[in-house]
Amino acid sequence: MHSPSQANLAGLALAHAKCSVAFVKGRGVQVYYRLYLMRGDRIRDAIEIHAADDESALQKATQKKGPLPAELWCRGRRVATFLPA
């Protein structure tokens, strides 16, 4: 597998506005997300998620979030809010 060119990374960065894009060896180009686990109005914990797109990140977040309310973010963009189970 070839390393992505700077132009390809720039194009992906535009496609995922305000999201960090990285090349992860063995997984290709991945977008960086954070899943914030909430307790009341405070952040209890944060889990880093690397995924190809929002849909993949949502699937991973759903598996990791547990019973607490949570928010999935891609830098300054809130992708999803999960209510408590």
C-alpha positions, 0 to 999 in steps of 0.5 A: 500500500502506498502512502497517501499524497499531501494532495489526497490528505488535503482533499480528505481534510476538506471532505471532513471539514474541521476533522483531523485526518491521518494515515494509519499504517494497515488501516489507510486514511482515518479520521480522528474522533473523540467520544466524551462520556458524560456524567451530568454536565461534566466529562467523565472520560474521553475515548479516542476513535479512528474511523474512515467516516462518520458512520464507522465512528458512530458504530464504534462509539455505540460499542464503546459508550456503555450506559452513560450519556455520551457525545461523539465529536470530530474536533469542533463538530458534534457528530452525535449525542447518545442518551443514557441506556 
